[in-house]
């Protein structure tokens, strides 16, 4: 009888574990008020070291501070190994100090990059168990260590960065591979409260509160890498969409089509970034956008005031009405391929309050020679539900949830 009882408990444990894995991995997302960076929380290794990594949609890999990280389950990845090849390792590194995570010999070199410090470091690839609260652990999770001196620019308390780019060792790809799940993830970045990063779980079509409002557009591949270091011939790992034009208040901007397309050198196009706080536009797109927006705002009796850097178009807050979706201002549409398909940007995402009296258009001039013409920034992503489906190469998006009386914290 005791043996039968143990067998039943063992079977239940397996079923619960399998069910948890099939639901994928769900992580919380929070916003740092000072830097506007988005971060999550996980634990790593046998001692369950607390990791608070910044979320980077364009990062090829995850890296964490290893200065005080001790784990009996940590393993360095040998250079020349199959795992090193999968990780995109760049040669072999060794260490003269006492052996520990992030300081080992004959180890696969990791191209760790801190986008906030703009520093590229040859670090050490390793693997360990990744834990999320009350969920199935992710075994043999491949990541890189990073020395604390190369972590400037991260939000206070953050001690790493988690990569969500289109690579074999991105967080979502590793989870999908480990648990035999579709390579798909969704994010909902909160303006306040708690958002969510969901990996490999049920499709967004199962979220009844927003499924009918979701639109879809292809994720396209820039044929030339946009990474800080790459091999000639590598395509970009970042997420690009095919914006065809931009409308302000329903009127299409007069901009050359060539700025929105990607040329043979990988220049141009539109990508999505969590590292840029605000959407950056090629100067030849930004100027007509700012002019058109200012004119449309004036038609709504919104009063222009002196600019506040880094913004160029600013307005008196007292002259702007408020709505559930933020300031009542002209809408901005990113027009996409298809029948009347566009990503609409409402006031909460198009405007930012810089002080008590001034509210500015939350777009910045990206200069006259940017690598990418349109970089959709973090502010424009807040309270928008986004699903990156790498199986079908589609982006599903909601536009502002606030328009639907929803928010990331209530999904």
N, C-alpha and C positions, 0 to 999 in steps of 0.2 A: 504493500500500500504506500509506504514511504517513497519507494522508488517511482511509483506511478505519479505521486504528487510532485516529486522533483522534475519528472519529465514534462508534466503539464506546465510547471512554472518556467522551465527552460524554453519550451515551445512558445509560451506567451512572450517571453523576453525577446525571442527571435522575431516574432510577428510585430511587436512594438518597435523594435529597432528597424525592421524593414519598412514599416509604415512611416517612421520618422524620416528615413532616407528618401522615400518616395515623395515626401512633401518638400524636399530640397532643404536649403539652408536659408534661414531668415535672420537678418541682423538689423539692429536698430540704427537709425541715422539721426545725428544731432548736428546742429549748426553752432559754430563758435561765434559769439557775438562780435568779438573784436576783429577777427580776420575774415569772417564769413566763409571759412573753410568748413566742409562737411566731414564728419568723422564717425567711426563706429567703434565697437568694443568687442574684443575676442580674448581668448587665453591661449597660451602656447606652451607645449612641453610638459614633462612630468611634474614640474612644480607649479603648473598653471600660471605662468607669468602673465600679468595683466598687460595687454597691448591695446593702445588707443591709436589706431592708424587713420590718417587722412584718406579719403576716398578720391582716387584719381582715375577717371574714365579712360584716360589716354596712356596710363603707365603700363609698361610691358610686364612688370613683375612686382611682387610685394617685397618690401624691405622693412626690417624692424631694428630698433636699437638693441644691441646684444651685450652692452657693457656689464650689466648685472644679471644677465640671463644664464641660468644653470639648468640643465635638463639631462637626465640619464637616457632619454629616448632620442636625443638629437644625433643626427648622423651627417657628416660632411659629404658632399657629392664629389666623387673622384673626377679629376680632369680626364678627358678622353672616354668617359663612360657614356652609355646610352642616355642616361638621365641628363648628363651635361649637354649632350647634343639636343635633346628635347627642350631644355631650358634656354638654349641659345647662348651657352657659355662662351666666353671670349678668351680662351687660353687657360693657363694654369697659374695658381697663386699659392704661396706658402707663407709661413709666419715664423718670426724669430722669438716671439714671446711664449709664455706658458700656453699650452694647448687648451682651447676652450671654444665654444660656439663663436664663429667669426674670426678664429685664429687657429687654423689647421694647416697641414702640409698637403701638397699635391692635390689641391682642391680646385674644382671648377670655378673659374672666375666669373663673377656676376657683374653685369654693367648697370650698377645702381645709380640712379639719377634723382637728385633733389631739385624739382622745378622751381621751388621758392628761393633757393640759394643759387640756382643755376650752376650746380656743381655735379660733375660726373666722376664716379669713383669705382675703381676695380675692387670689388668686395668678394666675399666667399659665399657660394651657394651651399645650402644645407637643407635638411628636411626634418620635420618633427610633426607631432600631432597638434592640430588646430582645434580648439574647442569654442563652441558658441553655447550660450546659456540654454540648458534643458533640451539640447539637440544632439543628434548623432555626431561624434567626433570625426574630423577629417584626418585620416592617417597619412603619414608621409607627405605632408604639405611642403612643397618646395618654395623656398624664400631666400632672401639674402639678408645678411646682417648689415648694419650701417653704424659707423662710429658716431658718437654724439656730436663731435665737432663739425660733422657734415649735415647737421639737422636744423640749421638756422632757417627761420621763416615759417616753421610749423606752428600751429596754434599752441598756446600754453597747455601743457599736459599731454600733448600728442607725442608718441614715441615710435612712429613708423608711418608707412604709406602702403595702401593696398591697391594693387593694379587690376583694372577691369578692361584692359585693351583686348584686342582680338589676337591673343597669343595662346600657346599651349600651356603656359604656367600662370595665366591670369586666375584670379580667385574662382570665377564662374566656370572656367574650363576644367580646372582641377576637381571641383566639386562634381561637375557633370560626369567626368570620367570615373571618379571614385565610386559613385552611386548609380551609374548607368542611367543618367537623367539627360533630357534634352539640353543642349547648350543654349540656354536662354536665361536672362535675368531682367529684373525690373527694379527701378529706383523711384522713390518719391522723396524729393529733398524738401524738408520743412522750412518754412520761414521762422517758425518757432515750434516748440513742442517736439514730438517724436515722429520721424519718418521711417522708411523701411527699405531695406535692400533684400530682395527675394531672389534666390538662385535655384533654377531647375524645377521649381514647383509648378502648380497648375497654371495654365495660360491665363492672361489678363481677361479673356472672354468669360471667365468664371466669376469675375468680380462684378456682381449684379449692379452695384451702385454707379459704376462708371462705364461698363462694357459698351453700352449703346452710344456713348459719346466719343469712343476711341476712333482715331483715324490711323491709317497705315501708309508708310512710304518706304521705298527701298533704301537699304543701307548700301552705299556705293563704296568702292575701293579706290583710294588714291594710288596710282601705280608706282609712286615714288615715296619711300619711307619719310615720315615726318619725325622720326625718333632722333634723340640727340646723338646716337651712334648707330650706324647700320652698315650693311654690306650692299654694294652697288647691285641693283636689281631687286632689292627687297621692296615690297609694297608697304604702304602705311598700315599700322595696326590700329589707328584711331578711327573714330566713327564719323563718316561723312554722309551728308544727305544732299540731294540734288535740288537746292533752292534755285528757282528760275528767275524770280524777281521779288521785289518788296513793294508792298502797298502801305500807304499812310492814309487813314481815313477813307479807304476804298479807292484811292488814286495811286496808280502805279508810278514809281519813281523812274525818271529818265536816266537809266544807267546802262552802259554797254553790256551786252550779254556775256562778253568774254570774261568779265570780272567774276561771274558766277560759275564759270566752267573751270575744269582742271586741265591745264595744258600738259604737254608731253614731259615737262620737267617737274610735274607735280605741284605747280604753283596755281593758286586760286582755289575756288570751291568753298564749301561750307562744312565746318566740323563742329562737334559738340564737346565742350570742355568744362570740367569742374574746377580747373586750376585758375582760369581767368574769372575774376569776380563779375565783370560786366562784358557784354557782347562788344567785341572789337571789330570794326569795319574798315575795309580799305578806304582811304581818304576820298576816293572818287565815288564811294557809296555813302560814306558818312555825311559828307557835305550836303548832298541833295536830301538825305533823310532828315537832317537837322533843320534845313530850310523848310521842307514840306511840313514837318511836325510843328514848327513854330508858327507857320501860317495857319494850319488847321486849328492849333490851340487858340490863336488870336480870334479866329472865327467863333470859338466857344467862349469868348470873353475872358480867356486866361491871360494874365499879365506877365510879360517877360521881364526878367530882372538880370542883374550882373551874373556872369558865369562863375561857377565855383569849380576849380580844377579837381579831377581831370575832365569834368563835364563842360560842354560848350553851350548847351541849351538849357537854361534854368528859368524858373517861374515862381511867382509869388504863391505860396501855399494857400493864402487866404482867398485867392481867386479860383481855386480848384475845388470842385464838389467831391464828396466822398461817396463811394459805392461799396457793396460787399466784396467786389473784385478790385478794390483799391481806388486810386484817384480816377475821377471821370475825365479822361483825356482821349485824344484820337487813338484808335486802334492801329496796331502795326501787324501786317500779315506777311509771313514768309511763304511765298507762293511756291507750291510743289507740283511735280508732274501729275496729271490726272484731271478729272472733271471737277473743277471748282474745289481743288484740294489746297488747303493752306493751314499753317500753324499760326493761330491768332495770339498776339501778345497784348494782354490787357494792362490796365494801369498799375496793378500790384507788381507786375514784372517789367513794365517799361519805364517806371519812375522810381526815384530814390529820394528820400527826404534827407538833405544834407545838414539842415539845422531847422530850428522851429519856424523860420519864416520862408525857407527856400526849398523847393522841390525841383529836381533836375531830371532830364531825359537820361536814363541809365544805360546809355551806349557811349562808347569811346572811339576816338579816332585812332585807327591802327596804323596810320602812316601811309606813305605812297608806294611802299615796296614790301608789303607783308608776304610771308610764305603762303598764308591762307587768307582769302579775301573776307570771309565771314567766320568769326569764332564765337559761337553761341555760348555765353558765359553763365556762371552759376546763378546769378540773380534772376536771369530769364528762365531758369529751370525750376525755381522754387514753386511749390504747390502744383507742379505739373507731374502727372504720372507718365513714366516712360518705360516701355518694354523693348529691350534689345534682343531680338530673336535671331541668333546666329545660324539656326537651321534653315530658316526661310530667307535670311538676310533682309529682315524688315524691322523698321522702327515703328512701334505703335505709340501714339501720344494722345494726351487728353486735352491739351491747352489748360488754362487755369481751372483747378478744381473749385476755386472760390466762386466762380460763376454758377456752379451747380450746388452751392451751399455745402460743399465738401471741403476736406483738407487732407493732407497727408496723414495727420495724426488721427483722423477718423476712419481711414480705410481699413 
